[in-house]
Amino acid sequence: MSIIKNKLGESSPNLNLQDMRENYTKGELLESEISQNPIQQFAQWMEFAVANKVKEPNAMQLATVSKLGQPTIRTVLLKNFDKNGFTFFTNYLSRKANEIQDNNHVALQFVWLDLERQIRIEGTTSKLTNLQSKEYFKSRPRESQLAAWASPQSDKIEKISLKKRLDRYKNEFEHYRLIPKPDFWGGYVVKPHLIEFWQGRESRLHDRIQYELNNGIWLISRLAP
């Protein structure tokens, strides 16, 4: 058995990461069966994930890069997708927003382990219109609207201070039927130029089908696992 060192430098004989592996057998991905359009293919896979009760199938990892070239990744929620791209919402003063302002090239990833599937997306990001962001903000639960006002996202803050901020906005908007959207909050759309669909297969011979945009046409390739 391999000995793994934990963060304190102590041995962890009961933790053997090298022997942790799964043999994927739930499906295959064939060129003859996929859509010629990756957005349609994404829709099919998302519908399948929802039908199979994958927990939060719209949770996606968003990777951005700082001015210094430092990548950062976090999980956000996909709120819409169509031919124009993939939409999410956030605080425009957050670290991710600042990095997008400096470099609008980002990557997204969906991981559905129960289905032995993942989807990887590369593209460029732009803000939604203020009207589009307002329309979505109105649809959010009131508690989520208040949280958007209260949280100085990505700033260092004490928990008690955050609660005070939330109480402040609860009082401020107590008699408002509709809470207004903060100017510092809104949506982005990621316009893809590359989308890869991954299906786990036996013996690590996974299926990887890549769509790459070339002069307005999606070119399809199979990648080695």
PyMOL CGO cylinders between C-alpha atoms (Angstrom):
from pymol import cmd
from pymol.cgo import CYLINDER

trace = [
    CYLINDER, 0.00, 0.00, 0.00, 1.28, 3.46, -0.88, 0.3, 1, 1, 1, 1, 1, 1,
    CYLINDER, 1.28, 3.46, -0.88, 1.73, 5.92, 1.94, 0.3, 1, 1, 1, 1, 1, 1,
    CYLINDER, 1.73, 5.92, 1.94, 0.20, 9.34, 1.29, 0.3, 1, 1, 1, 1, 1, 1,
    CYLINDER, 0.20, 9.34, 1.29, 1.45, 12.38, 3.19, 0.3, 1, 1, 1, 1, 1, 1,
    CYLINDER, 1.45, 12.38, 3.19, -1.27, 14.67, 4.51, 0.3, 1, 1, 1, 1, 1, 1,
    CYLINDER, -1.27, 14.67, 4.51, -0.97, 18.46, 4.73, 0.3, 1, 1, 1, 1, 1, 1,
    CYLINDER, -0.97, 18.46, 4.73, 0.76, 18.18, 8.12, 0.3, 1, 1, 1, 1, 1, 1,
    CYLINDER, 0.76, 18.18, 8.12, 3.42, 15.92, 6.68, 0.3, 1, 1, 1, 1, 1, 1,
    CYLINDER, 3.42, 15.92, 6.68, 2.09, 12.90, 8.58, 0.3, 1, 1, 1, 1, 1, 1,
    CYLINDER, 2.09, 12.90, 8.58, 1.53, 9.52, 6.95, 0.3, 1, 1, 1, 1, 1, 1,
    CYLINDER, 1.53, 9.52, 6.95, -2.03, 8.47, 6.09, 0.3, 1, 1, 1, 1, 1, 1,
    CYLINDER, -2.03, 8.47, 6.09, -1.87, 4.69, 5.57, 0.3, 1, 1, 1, 1, 1, 1,
    CYLINDER, -1.87, 4.69, 5.57, -5.65, 4.41, 5.16, 0.3, 1, 1, 1, 1, 1, 1,
    CYLINDER, -5.65, 4.41, 5.16, -5.72, 6.88, 2.27, 0.3, 1, 1, 1, 1, 1, 1,
    CYLINDER, -5.72, 6.88, 2.27, -4.55, 5.25, -0.93, 0.3, 1, 1, 1, 1, 1, 1,
    CYLINDER, -4.55, 5.25, -0.93, -5.40, 7.56, -3.82, 0.3, 1, 1, 1, 1, 1, 1,
    CYLINDER, -5.40, 7.56, -3.82, -3.32, 5.58, -6.31, 0.3, 1, 1, 1, 1, 1, 1,
    CYLINDER, -3.32, 5.58, -6.31, -5.70, 2.63, -6.14, 0.3, 1, 1, 1, 1, 1, 1,
    CYLINDER, -5.70, 2.63, -6.14, -8.89, 4.71, -6.52, 0.3, 1, 1, 1, 1, 1, 1,
    CYLINDER, -8.89, 4.71, -6.52, -10.31, 4.14, -9.99, 0.3, 1, 1, 1, 1, 1, 1,
    CYLINDER, -10.31, 4.14, -9.99, -13.58, 3.37, -11.74, 0.3, 1, 1, 1, 1, 1, 1,
    CYLINDER, -13.58, 3.37, -11.74, -14.20, 1.40, -14.92, 0.3, 1, 1, 1, 1, 1, 1,
    CYLINDER, -14.20, 1.40, -14.92, -16.68, 3.38, -17.00, 0.3, 1, 1, 1, 1, 1, 1,
    CYLINDER, -16.68, 3.38, -17.00, -19.31, 1.27, -18.75, 0.3, 1, 1, 1, 1, 1, 1,
    CYLINDER, -19.31, 1.27, -18.75, -22.47, 3.38, -19.07, 0.3, 1, 1, 1, 1, 1, 1,
    CYLINDER, -22.47, 3.38, -19.07, -22.28, 4.42, -22.69, 0.3, 1, 1, 1, 1, 1, 1,
    CYLINDER, -22.28, 4.42, -22.69, -20.40, 5.42, -25.79, 0.3, 1, 1, 1, 1, 1, 1,
    CYLINDER, -20.40, 5.42, -25.79, -20.24, 8.46, -28.03, 0.3, 1, 1, 1, 1, 1, 1,
    CYLINDER, -20.24, 8.46, -28.03, -20.33, 7.82, -31.78, 0.3, 1, 1, 1, 1, 1, 1,
    CYLINDER, -20.33, 7.82, -31.78, -20.02, 10.33, -34.59, 0.3, 1, 1, 1, 1, 1, 1,
    CYLINDER, -20.02, 10.33, -34.59, -22.92, 8.63, -36.38, 0.3, 1, 1, 1, 1, 1, 1,
    CYLINDER, -22.92, 8.63, -36.38, -25.26, 9.41, -33.47, 0.3, 1, 1, 1, 1, 1, 1,
    CYLINDER, -25.26, 9.41, -33.47, -24.35, 12.97, -32.50, 0.3, 1, 1, 1, 1, 1, 1,
    CYLINDER, -24.35, 12.97, -32.50, -25.85, 16.25, -33.68, 0.3, 1, 1, 1, 1, 1, 1,
    CYLINDER, -25.85, 16.25, -33.68, -23.88, 18.31, -36.19, 0.3, 1, 1, 1, 1, 1, 1,
    CYLINDER, -23.88, 18.31, -36.19, -24.48, 21.34, -33.97, 0.3, 1, 1, 1, 1, 1, 1,
    CYLINDER, -24.48, 21.34, -33.97, -22.84, 21.32, -30.51, 0.3, 1, 1, 1, 1, 1, 1,
    CYLINDER, -22.84, 21.32, -30.51, -25.56, 23.47, -28.91, 0.3, 1, 1, 1, 1, 1, 1,
    CYLINDER, -25.56, 23.47, -28.91, -28.15, 20.87, -29.93, 0.3, 1, 1, 1, 1, 1, 1,
    CYLINDER, -28.15, 20.87, -29.93, -25.87, 18.13, -28.65, 0.3, 1, 1, 1, 1, 1, 1,
    CYLINDER, -25.87, 18.13, -28.65, -25.50, 20.03, -25.36, 0.3, 1, 1, 1, 1, 1, 1,
    CYLINDER, -25.50, 20.03, -25.36, -29.28, 20.35, -25.11, 0.3, 1, 1, 1, 1, 1, 1,
    CYLINDER, -29.28, 20.35, -25.11, -29.69, 16.59, -25.56, 0.3, 1, 1, 1, 1, 1, 1,
    CYLINDER, -29.69, 16.59, -25.56, -27.13, 15.83, -22.86, 0.3, 1, 1, 1, 1, 1, 1,
    CYLINDER, -27.13, 15.83, -22.86, -28.58, 18.42, -20.47, 0.3, 1, 1, 1, 1, 1, 1,
    CYLINDER, -28.58, 18.42, -20.47, -32.09, 17.02, -20.94, 0.3, 1, 1, 1, 1, 1, 1,
    CYLINDER, -32.09, 17.02, -20.94, -30.74, 13.53, -20.26, 0.3, 1, 1, 1, 1, 1, 1,
    CYLINDER, -30.74, 13.53, -20.26, -28.96, 14.73, -17.12, 0.3, 1, 1, 1, 1, 1, 1,
    CYLINDER, -28.96, 14.73, -17.12, -32.15, 16.38, -15.83, 0.3, 1, 1, 1, 1, 1, 1,
    CYLINDER, -32.15, 16.38, -15.83, -34.25, 13.29, -16.65, 0.3, 1, 1, 1, 1, 1, 1,
    CYLINDER, -34.25, 13.29, -16.65, -31.75, 11.13, -14.76, 0.3, 1, 1, 1, 1, 1, 1,
    CYLINDER, -31.75, 11.13, -14.76, -31.90, 13.45, -11.72, 0.3, 1, 1, 1, 1, 1, 1,
    CYLINDER, -31.90, 13.45, -11.72, -28.26, 14.52, -11.75, 0.3, 1, 1, 1, 1, 1, 1,
    CYLINDER, -28.26, 14.52, -11.75, -27.86, 16.88, -8.79, 0.3, 1, 1, 1, 1, 1, 1,
    CYLINDER, -27.86, 16.88, -8.79, -27.61, 20.47, -10.04, 0.3, 1, 1, 1, 1, 1, 1,
    CYLINDER, -27.61, 20.47, -10.04, -26.83, 19.55, -13.64, 0.3, 1, 1, 1, 1, 1, 1,
    CYLINDER, -26.83, 19.55, -13.64, -26.44, 23.26, -14.47, 0.3, 1, 1, 1, 1, 1, 1,
    CYLINDER, -26.44, 23.26, -14.47, -23.50, 23.66, -12.06, 0.3, 1, 1, 1, 1, 1, 1,
    CYLINDER, -23.50, 23.66, -12.06, -20.43, 24.47, -14.14, 0.3, 1, 1, 1, 1, 1, 1,
    CYLINDER, -20.43, 24.47, -14.14, -16.83, 25.31, -13.40, 0.3, 1, 1, 1, 1, 1, 1,
    CYLINDER, -16.83, 25.31, -13.40, -15.76, 28.70, -14.77, 0.3, 1, 1, 1, 1, 1, 1,
    CYLINDER, -15.76, 28.70, -14.77, -12.06, 29.34, -15.33, 0.3, 1, 1, 1, 1, 1, 1,
    CYLINDER, -12.06, 29.34, -15.33, -10.64, 32.83, -15.78, 0.3, 1, 1, 1, 1, 1, 1,
    CYLINDER, -10.64, 32.83, -15.78, -7.09, 34.18, -15.99, 0.3, 1, 1, 1, 1, 1, 1,
    CYLINDER, -7.09, 34.18, -15.99, -5.59, 37.19, -14.18, 0.3, 1, 1, 1, 1, 1, 1,
    CYLINDER, -5.59, 37.19, -14.18, -3.37, 39.89, -15.67, 0.3, 1, 1, 1, 1, 1, 1,
    CYLINDER, -3.37, 39.89, -15.67, -0.38, 37.94, -14.36, 0.3, 1, 1, 1, 1, 1, 1,
    CYLINDER, -0.38, 37.94, -14.36, -1.52, 34.74, -16.05, 0.3, 1, 1, 1, 1, 1, 1,
    CYLINDER, -1.52, 34.74, -16.05, -2.79, 33.07, -12.87, 0.3, 1, 1, 1, 1, 1, 1,
    CYLINDER, -2.79, 33.07, -12.87, -5.79, 30.80, -13.65, 0.3, 1, 1, 1, 1, 1, 1,
    CYLINDER, -5.79, 30.80, -13.65, -8.69, 30.75, -11.21, 0.3, 1, 1, 1, 1, 1, 1,
    CYLINDER, -8.69, 30.75, -11.21, -11.61, 28.33, -11.18, 0.3, 1, 1, 1, 1, 1, 1,
    CYLINDER, -11.61, 28.33, -11.18, -14.91, 28.32, -9.34, 0.3, 1, 1, 1, 1, 1, 1,
    CYLINDER, -14.91, 28.32, -9.34, -18.43, 26.88, -9.71, 0.3, 1, 1, 1, 1, 1, 1,
    CYLINDER, -18.43, 26.88, -9.71, -21.29, 28.99, -11.03, 0.3, 1, 1, 1, 1, 1, 1,
    CYLINDER, -21.29, 28.99, -11.03, -24.76, 28.09, -12.31, 0.3, 1, 1, 1, 1, 1, 1,
    CYLINDER, -24.76, 28.09, -12.31, -25.76, 28.05, -15.96, 0.3, 1, 1, 1, 1, 1, 1,
    CYLINDER, -25.76, 28.05, -15.96, -29.02, 29.98, -16.30, 0.3, 1, 1, 1, 1, 1, 1,
    CYLINDER, -29.02, 29.98, -16.30, -29.63, 29.87, -20.03, 0.3, 1, 1, 1, 1, 1, 1,
    CYLINDER, -29.63, 29.87, -20.03, -28.10, 28.62, -23.26, 0.3, 1, 1, 1, 1, 1, 1,
    CYLINDER, -28.10, 28.62, -23.26, -28.89, 29.10, -26.92, 0.3, 1, 1, 1, 1, 1, 1,
    CYLINDER, -28.89, 29.10, -26.92, -27.12, 29.76, -30.21, 0.3, 1, 1, 1, 1, 1, 1,
    CYLINDER, -27.12, 29.76, -30.21, -25.59, 32.90, -28.69, 0.3, 1, 1, 1, 1, 1, 1,
    CYLINDER, -25.59, 32.90, -28.69, -23.86, 31.07, -25.86, 0.3, 1, 1, 1, 1, 1, 1,
    CYLINDER, -23.86, 31.07, -25.86, -24.00, 30.09, -22.20, 0.3, 1, 1, 1, 1, 1, 1,
    CYLINDER, -24.00, 30.09, -22.20, -25.31, 32.54, -19.59, 0.3, 1, 1, 1, 1, 1, 1,
    CYLINDER, -25.31, 32.54, -19.59, -24.49, 33.01, -15.91, 0.3, 1, 1, 1, 1, 1, 1,
    CYLINDER, -24.49, 33.01, -15.91, -24.91, 35.84, -13.38, 0.3, 1, 1, 1, 1, 1, 1,
    CYLINDER, -24.91, 35.84, -13.38, -22.56, 37.29, -10.79, 0.3, 1, 1, 1, 1, 1, 1,
    CYLINDER, -22.56, 37.29, -10.79, -21.28, 40.38, -8.99, 0.3, 1, 1, 1, 1, 1, 1,
    CYLINDER, -21.28, 40.38, -8.99, -19.52, 42.70, -11.45, 0.3, 1, 1, 1, 1, 1, 1,
    CYLINDER, -19.52, 42.70, -11.45, -17.03, 43.67, -8.71, 0.3, 1, 1, 1, 1, 1, 1,
    CYLINDER, -17.03, 43.67, -8.71, -15.96, 40.10, -8.01, 0.3, 1, 1, 1, 1, 1, 1,
    CYLINDER, -15.96, 40.10, -8.01, -12.60, 38.58, -8.86, 0.3, 1, 1, 1, 1, 1, 1,
    CYLINDER, -12.60, 38.58, -8.86, -14.03, 36.64, -11.79, 0.3, 1, 1, 1, 1, 1, 1,
    CYLINDER, -14.03, 36.64, -11.79, -15.59, 39.81, -13.21, 0.3, 1, 1, 1, 1, 1, 1,
    CYLINDER, -15.59, 39.81, -13.21, -12.35, 41.77, -12.86, 0.3, 1, 1, 1, 1, 1, 1,
    CYLINDER, -12.35, 41.77, -12.86, -10.44, 39.02, -14.62, 0.3, 1, 1, 1, 1, 1, 1,
    CYLINDER, -10.44, 39.02, -14.62, -13.03, 38.81, -17.40, 0.3, 1, 1, 1, 1, 1, 1,
    CYLINDER, -13.03, 38.81, -17.40, -12.69, 42.57, -17.90, 0.3, 1, 1, 1, 1, 1, 1,
    CYLINDER, -12.69, 42.57, -17.90, -8.93, 42.14, -18.41, 0.3, 1, 1, 1, 1, 1, 1,
    CYLINDER, -8.93, 42.14, -18.41, -9.18, 38.95, -20.45, 0.3, 1, 1, 1, 1, 1, 1,
    CYLINDER, -9.18, 38.95, -20.45, -12.55, 37.80, -21.77, 0.3, 1, 1, 1, 1, 1, 1,
    CYLINDER, -12.55, 37.80, -21.77, -11.30, 34.35, -22.81, 0.3, 1, 1, 1, 1, 1, 1,
    CYLINDER, -11.30, 34.35, -22.81, -12.73, 31.77, -20.40, 0.3, 1, 1, 1, 1, 1, 1,
    CYLINDER, -12.73, 31.77, -20.40, -13.38, 28.05, -20.07, 0.3, 1, 1, 1, 1, 1, 1,
    CYLINDER, -13.38, 28.05, -20.07, -16.41, 26.18, -18.71, 0.3, 1, 1, 1, 1, 1, 1,
    CYLINDER, -16.41, 26.18, -18.71, -16.77, 22.58, -17.60, 0.3, 1, 1, 1, 1, 1, 1,
    CYLINDER, -16.77, 22.58, -17.60, -19.74, 20.42, -16.65, 0.3, 1, 1, 1, 1, 1, 1,
    CYLINDER, -19.74, 20.42, -16.65, -18.97, 17.18, -14.78, 0.3, 1, 1, 1, 1, 1, 1,
    CYLINDER, -18.97, 17.18, -14.78, -21.75, 14.58, -14.41, 0.3, 1, 1, 1, 1, 1, 1,
    CYLINDER, -21.75, 14.58, -14.41, -20.02, 11.67, -12.69, 0.3, 1, 1, 1, 1, 1, 1,
    CYLINDER, -20.02, 11.67, -12.69, -23.23, 9.65, -12.32, 0.3, 1, 1, 1, 1, 1, 1,
    CYLINDER, -23.23, 9.65, -12.32, -23.51, 9.58, -16.11, 0.3, 1, 1, 1, 1, 1, 1,
    CYLINDER, -23.51, 9.58, -16.11, -19.74, 9.22, -16.67, 0.3, 1, 1, 1, 1, 1, 1,
    CYLINDER, -19.74, 9.22, -16.67, -19.87, 12.38, -18.78, 0.3, 1, 1, 1, 1, 1, 1,
    CYLINDER, -19.87, 12.38, -18.78, -18.28, 15.78, -18.92, 0.3, 1, 1, 1, 1, 1, 1,
    CYLINDER, -18.28, 15.78, -18.92, -18.46, 18.77, -21.27, 0.3, 1, 1, 1, 1, 1, 1,
    CYLINDER, -18.46, 18.77, -21.27, -15.67, 21.28, -21.79, 0.3, 1, 1, 1, 1, 1, 1,
    CYLINDER, -15.67, 21.28, -21.79, -16.24, 24.68, -23.40, 0.3, 1, 1, 1, 1, 1, 1,
    CYLINDER, -16.24, 24.68, -23.40, -13.83, 27.44, -24.46, 0.3, 1, 1, 1, 1, 1, 1,
    CYLINDER, -13.83, 27.44, -24.46, -15.01, 30.85, -25.56, 0.3, 1, 1, 1, 1, 1, 1,
    CYLINDER, -15.01, 30.85, -25.56, -15.18, 34.60, -25.10, 0.3, 1, 1, 1, 1, 1, 1,
    CYLINDER, -15.18, 34.60, -25.10, -17.34, 36.44, -22.62, 0.3, 1, 1, 1, 1, 1, 1,
    CYLINDER, -17.34, 36.44, -22.62, -19.44, 39.59, -22.82, 0.3, 1, 1, 1, 1, 1, 1,
    CYLINDER, -19.44, 39.59, -22.82, -21.95, 41.25, -20.52, 0.3, 1, 1, 1, 1, 1, 1,
    CYLINDER, -21.95, 41.25, -20.52, -25.67, 40.87, -21.03, 0.3, 1, 1, 1, 1, 1, 1,
    CYLINDER, -25.67, 40.87, -21.03, -27.68, 44.06, -21.45, 0.3, 1, 1, 1, 1, 1, 1,
    CYLINDER, -27.68, 44.06, -21.45, -28.89, 45.73, -18.28, 0.3, 1, 1, 1, 1, 1, 1,
    CYLINDER, -28.89, 45.73, -18.28, -32.47, 44.92, -19.31, 0.3, 1, 1, 1, 1, 1, 1,
    CYLINDER, -32.47, 44.92, -19.31, -31.65, 41.21, -19.64, 0.3, 1, 1, 1, 1, 1, 1,
    CYLINDER, -31.65, 41.21, -19.64, -30.02, 41.21, -16.20, 0.3, 1, 1, 1, 1, 1, 1,
    CYLINDER, -30.02, 41.21, -16.20, -32.99, 43.05, -14.67, 0.3, 1, 1, 1, 1, 1, 1,
    CYLINDER, -32.99, 43.05, -14.67, -35.43, 40.52, -16.11, 0.3, 1, 1, 1, 1, 1, 1,
    CYLINDER, -35.43, 40.52, -16.11, -33.51, 37.63, -14.57, 0.3, 1, 1, 1, 1, 1, 1,
    CYLINDER, -33.51, 37.63, -14.57, -33.01, 39.43, -11.24, 0.3, 1, 1, 1, 1, 1, 1,
    CYLINDER, -33.01, 39.43, -11.24, -36.80, 39.85, -10.92, 0.3, 1, 1, 1, 1, 1, 1,
    CYLINDER, -36.80, 39.85, -10.92, -37.21, 36.07, -11.19, 0.3, 1, 1, 1, 1, 1, 1,
    CYLINDER, -37.21, 36.07, -11.19, -34.86, 35.32, -8.26, 0.3, 1, 1, 1, 1, 1, 1,
    CYLINDER, -34.86, 35.32, -8.26, -36.18, 34.52, -4.77, 0.3, 1, 1, 1, 1, 1, 1,
    CYLINDER, -36.18, 34.52, -4.77, -36.31, 37.59, -2.53, 0.3, 1, 1, 1, 1, 1, 1,
    CYLINDER, -36.31, 37.59, -2.53, -33.62, 36.10, -0.26, 0.3, 1, 1, 1, 1, 1, 1,
    CYLINDER, -33.62, 36.10, -0.26, -31.27, 35.76, -3.22, 0.3, 1, 1, 1, 1, 1, 1,
    CYLINDER, -31.27, 35.76, -3.22, -31.97, 39.33, -4.28, 0.3, 1, 1, 1, 1, 1, 1,
    CYLINDER, -31.97, 39.33, -4.28, -31.08, 40.58, -0.80, 0.3, 1, 1, 1, 1, 1, 1,
    CYLINDER, -31.08, 40.58, -0.80, -27.92, 38.46, -0.78, 0.3, 1, 1, 1, 1, 1, 1,
    CYLINDER, -27.92, 38.46, -0.78, -26.81, 40.09, -4.04, 0.3, 1, 1, 1, 1, 1, 1,
    CYLINDER, -26.81, 40.09, -4.04, -27.02, 43.49, -2.34, 0.3, 1, 1, 1, 1, 1, 1,
    CYLINDER, -27.02, 43.49, -2.34, -25.37, 42.32, 0.88, 0.3, 1, 1, 1, 1, 1, 1,
    CYLINDER, -25.37, 42.32, 0.88, -22.36, 40.39, -0.40, 0.3, 1, 1, 1, 1, 1, 1,
    CYLINDER, -22.36, 40.39, -0.40, -19.22, 42.28, -1.50, 0.3, 1, 1, 1, 1, 1, 1,
    CYLINDER, -19.22, 42.28, -1.50, -18.23, 39.19, -3.43, 0.3, 1, 1, 1, 1, 1, 1,
    CYLINDER, -18.23, 39.19, -3.43, -14.58, 38.09, -3.24, 0.3, 1, 1, 1, 1, 1, 1,
    CYLINDER, -14.58, 38.09, -3.24, -13.73, 40.70, -0.55, 0.3, 1, 1, 1, 1, 1, 1,
    CYLINDER, -13.73, 40.70, -0.55, -12.35, 39.57, 2.78, 0.3, 1, 1, 1, 1, 1, 1,
    CYLINDER, -12.35, 39.57, 2.78, -15.10, 39.92, 5.36, 0.3, 1, 1, 1, 1, 1, 1,
    CYLINDER, -15.10, 39.92, 5.36, -16.14, 38.64, 8.79, 0.3, 1, 1, 1, 1, 1, 1,
    CYLINDER, -16.14, 38.64, 8.79, -19.28, 36.54, 9.03, 0.3, 1, 1, 1, 1, 1, 1,
    CYLINDER, -19.28, 36.54, 9.03, -20.87, 38.85, 11.58, 0.3, 1, 1, 1, 1, 1, 1,
    CYLINDER, -20.87, 38.85, 11.58, -20.26, 41.80, 9.28, 0.3, 1, 1, 1, 1, 1, 1,
    CYLINDER, -20.26, 41.80, 9.28, -22.00, 39.99, 6.42, 0.3, 1, 1, 1, 1, 1, 1,
    CYLINDER, -22.00, 39.99, 6.42, -25.04, 39.34, 8.60, 0.3, 1, 1, 1, 1, 1, 1,
    CYLINDER, -25.04, 39.34, 8.60, -25.18, 43.02, 9.54, 0.3, 1, 1, 1, 1, 1, 1,
    CYLINDER, -25.18, 43.02, 9.54, -25.10, 43.95, 5.87, 0.3, 1, 1, 1, 1, 1, 1,
    CYLINDER, -25.10, 43.95, 5.87, -27.93, 41.53, 5.13, 0.3, 1, 1, 1, 1, 1, 1,
    CYLINDER, -27.93, 41.53, 5.13, -30.02, 42.92, 8.00, 0.3, 1, 1, 1, 1, 1, 1,
    CYLINDER, -30.02, 42.92, 8.00, -29.39, 46.43, 6.69, 0.3, 1, 1, 1, 1, 1, 1,
    CYLINDER, -29.39, 46.43, 6.69, -30.78, 45.62, 3.25, 0.3, 1, 1, 1, 1, 1, 1,
    CYLINDER, -30.78, 45.62, 3.25, -33.70, 43.67, 4.71, 0.3, 1, 1, 1, 1, 1, 1,
    CYLINDER, -33.70, 43.67, 4.71, -34.68, 46.83, 6.56, 0.3, 1, 1, 1, 1, 1, 1,
    CYLINDER, -34.68, 46.83, 6.56, -33.99, 49.09, 3.59, 0.3, 1, 1, 1, 1, 1, 1,
    CYLINDER, -33.99, 49.09, 3.59, -36.19, 47.09, 1.22, 0.3, 1, 1, 1, 1, 1, 1,
    CYLINDER, -36.19, 47.09, 1.22, -38.75, 45.93, 3.78, 0.3, 1, 1, 1, 1, 1, 1,
    CYLINDER, -38.75, 45.93, 3.78, -41.61, 47.82, 2.14, 0.3, 1, 1, 1, 1, 1, 1,
    CYLINDER, -41.61, 47.82, 2.14, -40.51, 47.27, -1.46, 0.3, 1, 1, 1, 1, 1, 1,
    CYLINDER, -40.51, 47.27, -1.46, -42.74, 44.92, -3.43, 0.3, 1, 1, 1, 1, 1, 1,
    CYLINDER, -42.74, 44.92, -3.43, -39.93, 44.53, -5.98, 0.3, 1, 1, 1, 1, 1, 1,
    CYLINDER, -39.93, 44.53, -5.98, -36.28, 44.81, -4.97, 0.3, 1, 1, 1, 1, 1, 1,
    CYLINDER, -36.28, 44.81, -4.97, -34.23, 46.68, -7.62, 0.3, 1, 1, 1, 1, 1, 1,
    CYLINDER, -34.23, 46.68, -7.62, -31.21, 45.06, -9.22, 0.3, 1, 1, 1, 1, 1, 1,
    CYLINDER, -31.21, 45.06, -9.22, -27.89, 46.44, -7.96, 0.3, 1, 1, 1, 1, 1, 1,
    CYLINDER, -27.89, 46.44, -7.96, -25.86, 48.23, -10.62, 0.3, 1, 1, 1, 1, 1, 1,
    CYLINDER, -25.86, 48.23, -10.62, -22.90, 46.01, -9.68, 0.3, 1, 1, 1, 1, 1, 1,
    CYLINDER, -22.90, 46.01, -9.68, -24.73, 42.74, -10.43, 0.3, 1, 1, 1, 1, 1, 1,
    CYLINDER, -24.73, 42.74, -10.43, -25.64, 41.15, -13.75, 0.3, 1, 1, 1, 1, 1, 1,
    CYLINDER, -25.64, 41.15, -13.75, -25.10, 38.51, -16.37, 0.3, 1, 1, 1, 1, 1, 1,
    CYLINDER, -25.10, 38.51, -16.37, -22.50, 37.31, -18.84, 0.3, 1, 1, 1, 1, 1, 1,
    CYLINDER, -22.50, 37.31, -18.84, -22.78, 35.17, -21.92, 0.3, 1, 1, 1, 1, 1, 1,
    CYLINDER, -22.78, 35.17, -21.92, -19.94, 32.90, -23.01, 0.3, 1, 1, 1, 1, 1, 1,
    CYLINDER, -19.94, 32.90, -23.01, -19.82, 32.57, -26.79, 0.3, 1, 1, 1, 1, 1, 1,
    CYLINDER, -19.82, 32.57, -26.79, -18.12, 29.24, -27.53, 0.3, 1, 1, 1, 1, 1, 1,
    CYLINDER, -18.12, 29.24, -27.53, -15.55, 28.52, -30.19, 0.3, 1, 1, 1, 1, 1, 1,
    CYLINDER, -15.55, 28.52, -30.19, -14.73, 25.01, -28.91, 0.3, 1, 1, 1, 1, 1, 1,
    CYLINDER, -14.73, 25.01, -28.91, -16.95, 22.42, -27.20, 0.3, 1, 1, 1, 1, 1, 1,
    CYLINDER, -16.95, 22.42, -27.20, -15.82, 18.92, -26.23, 0.3, 1, 1, 1, 1, 1, 1,
    CYLINDER, -15.82, 18.92, -26.23, -18.10, 16.06, -25.13, 0.3, 1, 1, 1, 1, 1, 1,
    CYLINDER, -18.10, 16.06, -25.13, -16.48, 13.30, -23.07, 0.3, 1, 1, 1, 1, 1, 1,
    CYLINDER, -16.48, 13.30, -23.07, -18.03, 9.89, -22.38, 0.3, 1, 1, 1, 1, 1, 1,
    CYLINDER, -18.03, 9.89, -22.38, -16.21, 7.49, -20.07, 0.3, 1, 1, 1, 1, 1, 1,
    CYLINDER, -16.21, 7.49, -20.07, -15.37, 4.10, -21.57, 0.3, 1, 1, 1, 1, 1, 1,
    CYLINDER, -15.37, 4.10, -21.57, -13.82, 0.84, -20.42, 0.3, 1, 1, 1, 1, 1, 1,
    CYLINDER, -13.82, 0.84, -20.42, -10.04, 0.55, -19.97, 0.3, 1, 1, 1, 1, 1, 1,
    CYLINDER, -10.04, 0.55, -19.97, -9.72, 4.34, -20.05, 0.3, 1, 1, 1, 1, 1, 1,
    CYLINDER, -9.72, 4.34, -20.05, -10.40, 4.39, -23.81, 0.3, 1, 1, 1, 1, 1, 1,
    CYLINDER, -10.40, 4.39, -23.81, -12.81, 7.27, -23.36, 0.3, 1, 1, 1, 1, 1, 1,
    CYLINDER, -12.81, 7.27, -23.36, -14.79, 8.85, -26.18, 0.3, 1, 1, 1, 1, 1, 1,
    CYLINDER, -14.79, 8.85, -26.18, -13.93, 12.50, -26.83, 0.3, 1, 1, 1, 1, 1, 1,
    CYLINDER, -13.93, 12.50, -26.83, -15.77, 14.38, -29.56, 0.3, 1, 1, 1, 1, 1, 1,
    CYLINDER, -15.77, 14.38, -29.56, -14.69, 17.96, -30.20, 0.3, 1, 1, 1, 1, 1, 1,
    CYLINDER, -14.69, 17.96, -30.20, -16.55, 20.70, -32.08, 0.3, 1, 1, 1, 1, 1, 1,
    CYLINDER, -16.55, 20.70, -32.08, -14.37, 23.61, -33.20, 0.3, 1, 1, 1, 1, 1, 1,
    CYLINDER, -14.37, 23.61, -33.20, -15.74, 26.73, -34.86, 0.3, 1, 1, 1, 1, 1, 1,
    CYLINDER, -15.74, 26.73, -34.86, -13.98, 27.63, -38.13, 0.3, 1, 1, 1, 1, 1, 1,
    CYLINDER, -13.98, 27.63, -38.13, -15.33, 30.51, -40.24, 0.3, 1, 1, 1, 1, 1, 1,
    CYLINDER, -15.33, 30.51, -40.24, -18.82, 29.99, -38.87, 0.3, 1, 1, 1, 1, 1, 1,
    CYLINDER, -18.82, 29.99, -38.87, -18.80, 26.20, -39.40, 0.3, 1, 1, 1, 1, 1, 1,
    CYLINDER, -18.80, 26.20, -39.40, -18.50, 23.65, -36.62, 0.3, 1, 1, 1, 1, 1, 1,
    CYLINDER, -18.50, 23.65, -36.62, -15.82, 21.08, -37.46, 0.3, 1, 1, 1, 1, 1, 1,
    CYLINDER, -15.82, 21.08, -37.46, -16.09, 17.73, -35.65, 0.3, 1, 1, 1, 1, 1, 1,
    CYLINDER, -16.09, 17.73, -35.65, -13.09, 15.67, -34.56, 0.3, 1, 1, 1, 1, 1, 1,
    CYLINDER, -13.09, 15.67, -34.56, -12.46, 12.64, -32.38, 0.3, 1, 1, 1, 1, 1, 1,
    CYLINDER, -12.46, 12.64, -32.38, -9.66, 13.12, -29.85, 0.3, 1, 1, 1, 1, 1, 1,
    CYLINDER, -9.66, 13.12, -29.85, -7.50, 10.45, -28.30, 0.3, 1, 1, 1, 1, 1, 1,
    CYLINDER, -7.50, 10.45, -28.30, -8.39, 9.84, -24.63, 0.3, 1, 1, 1, 1, 1, 1,
]
cmd.load_cgo(trace, "trace")
